[in-house]
C-alpha cells in the first residue's frame, strides 16, 4: 500500500511532463504566453511610467520610475520633482512631498496641478492660511478650468 502511495506523485509528474510536449505549446502571439521582447521598440519615458504607477496607487514603484527618468534625462526637472512630490504625498510623507513640490513651484514655472498638490500637503500639515493662498493661486493659474 505504501509503495502505491509513493508512486502516485511520480505518475502525476510523468503525466504533467507529457502534457508539456512541444506539440502542445502555442507559440503564436494570441496564445496564453507573454509576448517576446522587441529590442528595437522605443522605450516608454520613465516620467510617463511614473504617472501611470501613481494612477494605479503604486507610489513606491513610481518613485523608482521618476528616479530612473532623472538619470536618463541627466537631471531633475519640474516634471520629475512634481511626480516625486505627488508619489510622496500618496505615501503620506508630507515633509518630503512639501519639499519637492515647493522646489517644483519655485525653481520652475508652476503648474496648477503642482500648486494644488502643495495646497493639499499644507492643509494636511495644518497650515490652513498658506494652503488657501496656494489653492487660490492654482485655481487662478488654471483660469477656473479645474471646476469642470
C-alpha positions in Angstrom: 0.0 0.0 0.0 2.8 2.5 0.9 4.7 1.8 -2.3 1.5 2.6 -4.3 1.2 6.0 -2.5 4.8 6.8 -3.2 4.3 6.0 -6.9 1.4 8.4 -7.2 3.5 11.7 -7.3 5.8 10.2 -9.9 2.8 9.3 -12.0 1.4 12.8 -11.8 4.8 14.2 -12.7 5.0 12.0 -15.8 1.6 13.0 -16.9 2.3 16.7 -16.3 5.5 16.5 -18.4 3.8 14.6 -21.1 1.3 17.5 -21.4 4.1 19.9 -21.9 5.4 18.3 -25.1 6.4 20.8 -27.8 3.4 19.9 -29.9 1.1 21.2 -27.1 2.7 24.7 -26.7 1.0 27.6 -28.5 3.8 29.8 -29.9 1.5 32.3 -31.7 1.0 35.8 -30.4 -2.6 35.0 -29.4 -1.6 32.2 -27.0 -1.6 32.3 -23.3 2.1 33.1 -23.0 3.7 36.6 -22.7 4.9 38.1 -26.0 8.6 38.2 -26.7 10.7 41.3 -26.2 11.1 43.7 -29.2 14.6 45.1 -28.6 14.1 47.6 -31.4 11.0 49.2 -29.9 11.0 52.6 -28.4 11.1 52.6 -24.6 8.4 54.4 -22.7 9.5 57.5 -20.9 10.1 57.0 -17.2 8.0 60.0 -16.3 5.1 58.5 -18.2 5.6 55.2 -16.3 5.7 57.1 -13.0 2.4 58.9 -13.7 0.8 55.6 -14.6 2.1 54.0 -11.4 0.7 56.9 -9.4 -2.7 56.4 -11.1 -2.5 52.7 -10.1 -1.6 53.6 -6.5 1.9 52.1 -6.8 3.7 55.0 -5.2 7.0 53.3 -4.3 7.4 52.0 -7.8 6.5 55.5 -9.1 9.3 57.0 -7.1 11.7 54.5 -8.7 10.4 55.3 -12.1 10.9 59.0 -11.6 14.4 58.5 -10.3 15.3 56.4 -13.4 13.8 59.1 -15.6 16.0 61.7 -13.8 19.1 59.5 -14.6 18.0 59.1 -18.2 17.3 62.9 -18.6 20.6 63.9 -17.0 19.0 65.6 -14.0 15.9 66.6 -12.2 13.4 69.0 -13.8 10.0 70.3 -12.8 8.1 67.3 -14.0 10.2 64.8 -12.1 10.0 67.0 -8.9 6.3 67.1 -9.3 6.0 63.4 -9.8 8.2 62.6 -6.8 6.2 65.1 -4.7 2.9 63.5 -5.7 4.1 60.0 -5.1 5.4 61.0 -1.6 2.0 62.7 -0.9 0.3 59.4 -1.8 2.5 57.6 0.7 1.7 60.2 3.4 5.3 61.5 3.5 4.1 65.1 3.9 7.5 66.6 4.7 9.2 65.1 1.6 6.2 65.9 -0.5 6.2 69.6 0.6 9.9 70.0 -0.1 9.7 68.5 -3.6 6.5 70.4 -4.5 7.9 73.7 -3.2 11.0 73.1 -5.4 8.8 72.3 -8.4 6.8 75.5 -7.9 9.6 77.9 -7.1 12.5 76.8 -9.2 10.4 76.3 -12.3 7.2 77.9 -13.7 4.4 76.4 -11.5 1.7 74.2 -12.9 -1.8 74.3 -11.4 -1.5 70.6 -10.5 1.7 71.2 -8.6 0.2 74.1 -6.7 -2.9 72.1 -6.0 -0.9 69.2 -4.5 1.2 71.6 -2.5 -2.0 73.1 -1.1 -3.3 69.6 -0.1 0.0 69.0 1.7 -0.2 72.3 3.5 -3.8 71.5 4.5 -2.8 68.1 5.9 0.0 69.7 7.9 -2.4 72.2 9.4 -1.0 75.3 7.6 -4.5 76.4 6.5 -3.7 80.0 5.6 -0.9 79.2 3.3 -2.9 76.3 1.9 -5.8 78.5 1.0 -3.5 81.0 -0.8 -1.7 78.2 -2.7 -5.0 76.6 -3.8 -6.3 80.0 -4.9 -3.1 80.5 -6.9 -3.6 77.1 -8.5 -7.2 77.9 -9.4 -6.2 81.3 -10.9 -3.4 79.8 -12.8 -5.8 77.2 -14.2 -8.3 80.0 -15.2 -11.0 78.2 -13.3 -10.9 75.2 -15.8 -10.5 72.7 -12.9 -14.1 73.2 -11.8 -15.4 71.3 -14.9 
